[in-house]
């Protein structure tokens, strides 16, 4: 079975390559009757790339959303929704120069083995961060569906390199602040330090990684199908499918391994006549099911592997060691672009579960 699709009822399939004609997504299983247009997709795509800043690649695509099917008279029809953005600002010549030399930190070598050398190596092909545009398009539909419920998904840059934001940002702070700065941080003062750190790394020919925190508010208790389709396992699978992700944790995550049960357990109480948890070290998930508290996950992104510093590699034609000096346009840090992608991906998974459980109907009226 090919690995290009995600979901059971709300199924997202990605297609395209970084330097091909386009990248796109097909969403199958979206309820009929959802008010939806290219403007909805465009609003999400416009948040993906910070404008007028040196923290992202100089490759700036127009990314004009096109809906090819599945919407009629401003509403979804129930048929598969196909969407694309066209690749226009493409420069493939640097990849022709080094096509036989795998880039350290990239999927070049394992992809060449897996696909017998027939894979599109330009810009990383289907392994490129360019594919996140397709995730954002699919996420636009998911976020419109979540707006029919009480659930809201927000993400922000928690850390970039050694610079870390406050961890106690409120829902309102995130709504107001994240997309007002170039690094997508919820704290403006920290955002300035993060931007400076990225620019310093880029100036030295290097790159930085970071962590994106995603929070899903007002998710009802009991969502998930454990053990193998548990809420956190399917969220993890989806989040790990985002290019450059190397770690996912929920709540206190790996920190729980260093604490005692008396410290890590979340006490239960009664608040306004309802069951509640006084803390949320579990990150809103217990036994693979939502608890009713916010679902909180941290997603770790590795430093962008395409850097200006010389790197050791091998020439697959001559089978000799060589030095690789990359040229081209690359992000010094992927985190700013990744924030809306994490939001979109988490939203897709939550919508899939909510359709499965009957919390979202098949027809919207």
Secondary structure, DSSP 8 states (H G I E B T S, - for coil): --S-EE-SSSEEEEEE-TTSSEEEEEEE---BT-B--HHHHHHHHHTTS-SS-TTS-S-------EEEESEETTEE-SS-EEEEEE--S---HHHHHTTTB--TTSSHHHHHHHTTT-S--GGGGGGSGGGHHHHHHHHHHHHHHHTTSS-EEEEEEEEETTEE--S---HHHHHHHGGGSTT--S-HHHHHHHHHHHHHHHHTT--B-EEEEEEEES--TT--BTTTB-HHHHHHHHHHTSTTEEEEEETTGGGGGGS-HHHHS--EEEETTEEEES--TTTTEETTEE-SS-EEEEEEE---S--SS-EEEEETTTTEEEEE---S---SBSHHHHHHHHHHHHHHHHHHHHHHTTSS-SB--
